[in-house]
Amino acid sequence: MDRRRNPRVKAQLPIRIWGVDAHDLPFMQLASVKNLSSTGAVIQGMRRQIKPGEILEVQLDEEKAQFRVIWTGRQGTQSAGELGLQRLASEPCLWGVALGCYSELVAEG
């Protein structure tokens, strides 16, 4: 049974992501979105180790938002290089109205 609160949509979106890695070193890299919802995303192609709880900045085209790292893929597994991200409540939805972001904004406004 799926425990997610919001439906996920498969995607292949190029993003820029930056923040601080598990060794407290700043980084910036290109990655891609594997799947997404109005409140989060799974990112793939990460070359740095990131700690859960870390806040990262994600940019899609000209839009930016901050996300909290919820989980990280374990080295040596199929999910290595992946991050599970949750959008901070105060941040805009980067993925567009197709995911219900518009209805969230109307409800909050």
Rosetta silent file (secondary structure, phi, psi, omega in degrees, C-alpha in Angstrom):
SEQUENCE: MDRRRNPRVKAQLPIRIWGVDAHDLPFMQLASVKNLSSTGAVIQGMRRQIKPGEILEVQLDEEKAQFRVIWTGRQGTQSAGELGLQRLASEPCLWGVALGCYSELVAEG
SCORE:     score description
SCORE:     0.000 S_00000001
   1 L     0.000  133.132 -178.929    0.000    0.000    0.000 S_00000001
   2 L   -80.180  126.721 -177.680    1.343    3.427   -0.972 S_00000001
   3 L   -92.806    1.789 -177.519    1.674    5.805    1.992 S_00000001
   4 L   -67.874  142.661  178.554    2.106    8.956   -0.108 S_00000001
   5 L   -82.699  -27.174 -177.591   -0.329   11.789    0.499 S_00000001
   6 L  -122.414  141.952  178.923   -0.028   13.166   -3.039 S_00000001
   7 L   -64.870  146.904  178.118    0.033   11.246   -6.338 S_00000001
   8 L  -100.302  148.116  177.415    3.393   11.000   -8.113 S_00000001
   9 E  -124.479  129.650  176.020    3.996   11.704  -11.798 S_00000001
  10 E   -65.650  142.639 -178.064    6.952   10.253  -13.709 S_00000001
  11 E  -150.342  166.090  172.543    9.138   12.994  -15.127 S_00000001
  12 E  -144.477   75.275 -176.421   12.499   13.680  -16.735 S_00000001
  13 E  -109.159  127.545  176.221   13.155   17.339  -15.945 S_00000001
  14 E   -75.275  134.135  179.133   16.656   18.835  -15.863 S_00000001
  15 E  -133.164  163.380  169.335   17.303   20.857  -12.713 S_00000001
  16 E  -110.809  135.996 -177.537   20.128   22.700  -11.000 S_00000001
  17 E  -135.504  138.553  178.260   20.550   21.862   -7.323 S_00000001
  18 E  -148.415  161.268 -178.220   22.824   23.345   -4.693 S_00000001
  19 E   165.542 -143.329 -179.604   23.468   23.376   -0.974 S_00000001
  20 E  -122.707  133.450 -177.832   25.874   21.750    1.470 S_00000001
  21 L   -85.791 -174.885 -176.426   26.890   18.094    1.239 S_00000001
  22 L   -65.956  -15.429  178.180   27.453   15.516    4.012 S_00000001
  23 L  -101.431   15.787 -179.200   31.027   16.805    4.448 S_00000001
  24 L    61.440   30.052  177.418   29.811   20.406    4.973 S_00000001
  25 L  -105.485  133.310  177.613   31.158   21.436    1.561 S_00000001
  26 E   -67.901  147.583  178.317   29.074   23.698   -0.682 S_00000001
  27 E  -146.438  160.599  170.186   28.116   22.234   -4.056 S_00000001
  28 E  -146.615  133.385  178.193   26.146   22.997   -7.188 S_00000001
  29 E  -153.730  165.242  173.161   25.341   20.423   -9.850 S_00000001
  30 E   -92.444  142.890  178.432   22.925   19.470  -12.581 S_00000001
  31 E  -149.306 -170.180  176.961   20.568   16.550  -11.918 S_00000001
  32 E  -142.592  154.073  177.267   17.124   15.445  -13.048 S_00000001
  33 E   -84.903  128.379  179.016   13.701   14.861  -11.560 S_00000001
  34 E   -90.023  -45.459  172.826   12.659   11.190  -11.705 S_00000001
  35 E  -152.450  162.422 -173.547    9.130   11.674  -10.363 S_00000001
  36 E  -152.018  162.984  172.687    7.262   14.464   -8.636 S_00000001
  37 L  -141.181 -178.994 -179.835    4.172   15.590   -6.795 S_00000001
  38 L   -67.665  -19.344 -176.801    2.900   18.996   -5.708 S_00000001
  39 L  -113.835   -4.208 -177.895    4.866   18.671   -2.446 S_00000001
  40 E  -168.023 -174.269 -179.025    8.019   16.813   -3.413 S_00000001
  41 E  -162.104  159.134  168.287   10.193   14.996   -5.897 S_00000001
  42 E  -108.033  125.154 -178.914   12.704   12.223   -6.365 S_00000001
  43 E  -104.090  140.687  176.497   15.945   13.532   -7.828 S_00000001
  44 E  -125.384  158.850  178.198   18.437   11.299   -9.637 S_00000001
  45 L    91.453   16.813  179.143   22.012   11.764  -10.760 S_00000001
  46 L   -74.748  131.973  178.439   23.399   13.172   -7.497 S_00000001
  47 L   -98.642  -15.801 -178.041   27.176   12.837   -7.229 S_00000001
  48 L  -102.298  150.970  171.912   27.434   14.162   -3.656 S_00000001
  49 L   -81.908  129.382 -179.161   26.401   12.521   -0.403 S_00000001
  50 L  -123.809  140.313  179.209   23.653   14.587    1.246 S_00000001
  51 L   -85.588  140.270  170.574   22.292   14.147    4.781 S_00000001
  52 L   -57.853  142.117 -177.657   18.559   13.758    5.394 S_00000001
  53 L    96.898  -18.372  179.991   17.185   16.974    6.900 S_00000001
  54 L   -66.806  145.045  176.055   19.466   19.191    4.801 S_00000001
  55 E   -98.797  126.745  179.762   17.809   22.122    2.984 S_00000001
  56 E  -121.224  152.084  175.331   18.672   22.382   -0.717 S_00000001
  57 E   -98.750  132.233  179.674   17.853   24.948   -3.369 S_00000001
  58 E  -121.662  135.590  178.775   16.371   23.581   -6.609 S_00000001
  59 E  -123.995  128.137  173.252   16.064   25.531   -9.848 S_00000001
  60 E  -121.187  117.793 -172.835   13.890   24.562  -12.816 S_00000001
  61 L    55.272 -120.399 -179.319   14.255   27.017  -15.693 S_00000001
  62 L   -98.366   -5.775 -176.855   14.107   30.432  -13.987 S_00000001
  63 E   -90.249  142.795  178.952   12.080   29.306  -10.934 S_00000001
  64 E  -130.484  150.382  174.769   13.714   28.364   -7.613 S_00000001
  65 E  -155.832  156.712  177.570   12.439   26.766   -4.396 S_00000001
  66 E   -98.640  143.010 -179.084   13.879   25.222   -1.253 S_00000001
  67 E  -133.366  149.690  173.990   13.369   21.560   -0.367 S_00000001
  68 E   -98.588  136.006  176.399   14.191   19.393    2.634 S_00000001
  69 E   -75.558  119.634 -178.913   15.978   16.096    1.988 S_00000001
  70 E   -94.128  -40.429  177.502   13.691   13.349    3.342 S_00000001
  71 E  -150.256  159.454  177.191   15.717   10.320    2.261 S_00000001
  72 E  -128.614  142.038  177.540   18.866    9.446    0.327 S_00000001
  73 L   -69.091  137.669 -178.297   19.539    6.401   -1.827 S_00000001
  74 L   -77.457  139.176  175.896   22.043    4.005   -0.286 S_00000001
  75 L   -58.050  142.081  179.099   25.371    3.426   -2.037 S_00000001
  76 L    81.711    3.538  177.578   25.527    0.086   -3.818 S_00000001
  77 L  -114.741  173.139  178.985   21.755   -0.076   -4.347 S_00000001
  78 L   -64.592  -24.925 -178.876   19.526    0.744   -7.292 S_00000001
  79 L   -93.219    9.293  176.442   18.571    4.043   -5.597 S_00000001
  80 L   -58.238  137.263 -178.970   22.173    5.260   -5.220 S_00000001
  81 L    84.671    4.443  178.549   22.406    8.872   -6.409 S_00000001
  82 L  -106.757  151.040  174.785   18.735    9.565   -5.651 S_00000001
  83 E  -131.038  139.133  169.818   17.238   12.003   -3.140 S_00000001
  84 E   -97.129  120.778 -176.516   13.685   12.238   -1.854 S_00000001
  85 E  -115.779  145.482  174.755   12.821   15.928   -1.454 S_00000001
  86 E  -123.014  126.662 -179.997    9.905   17.687    0.226 S_00000001
  87 E   -66.555  134.611  174.340    9.080   21.277   -0.710 S_00000001
  88 L   -66.183  141.329 -173.953    9.104   23.683    2.208 S_00000001
  89 L   -57.161  -31.710 -177.127    5.567   24.968    2.854 S_00000001
  90 L   -83.334   -2.280 -174.216    6.565   28.600    2.289 S_00000001
  91 L   -97.568  154.054  178.187    8.128   27.872   -1.122 S_00000001
  92 L   -72.983  156.873  174.958    6.514   28.020   -4.583 S_00000001
  93 L   -82.849  123.819 -178.970    5.664   24.866   -6.526 S_00000001
  94 L   -82.515  -17.283 -166.594    8.146   24.462   -9.399 S_00000001
  95 L   -91.569   -5.273  174.370    6.221   21.795  -11.260 S_00000001
  96 L    96.218  170.954 -174.100    3.205   23.771  -12.500 S_00000001
  97 H   -70.140  -15.795 -178.967   -0.542   23.725  -12.158 S_00000001
  98 H   -62.563  -21.025 -178.227   -0.858   20.212  -13.597 S_00000001
  99 H  -101.097   11.329  178.629   -0.003   18.792  -10.174 S_00000001
 100 L    89.676    7.852  179.633   -2.526   20.747   -8.179 S_00000001
 101 H   -63.545  -34.799 -179.275   -0.155   23.531   -7.158 S_00000001
 102 H   -63.629  -44.477 -179.401   -2.675   26.096   -8.305 S_00000001
 103 H   -65.821  -32.055  174.869   -5.404   24.738   -6.018 S_00000001
 104 H   -62.329  -44.487 -177.143   -2.917   24.779   -3.108 S_00000001
 105 H   -66.258  -39.136  178.437   -2.187   28.442   -3.720 S_00000001
 106 H   -64.058  -43.097 -179.506   -5.882   29.315   -3.909 S_00000001
 107 H   -65.830  -35.678 -179.608   -6.543   27.441   -0.640 S_00000001
 108 H   -76.064  -30.879 -173.702   -3.600   29.200    1.081 S_00000001
 109 L   -79.553    0.000    0.000   -4.498   32.649   -0.283 S_00000001
